[in-house]
Amino acid sequence: MYKMAVIGDRESVLIFKAFGADIFSADKEEVLKNKRLINQLASEGYAIILITEQVAEHLSEVLEHFSKEPLPAISVIPSLDGSLGLAERIMKKNVERAVGMNIL
């Protein structure tokens, strides 16, 4: 059975515990640790990894690497602090790559 993980500031990710996700609190200062954490989660069979925008903005190489892999599916979500627009930019890029043009 696949698992789901959520990485971000504690206040933003805690709610996902109610849905059965494993949560990993992380601040911007822990970016290097998060790179290793995402690789570890992928090797442990996590199929879905959600990352808050504030953490994801520092993990572009890791996100790019896993965007070419079928699993885990990594998605960027806004935090309680609000959106940085990163999730929307990534979604537009993925839709354009899949469809061949920007339909959003």
Helices and strands as residue ranges (DSSP letters): E 3-8, H 10-13, G 14-19, E 22-25, G 28-30, H 31-43, E 46-52, H 53-56, H 60-67, E 73-77, H 86-99
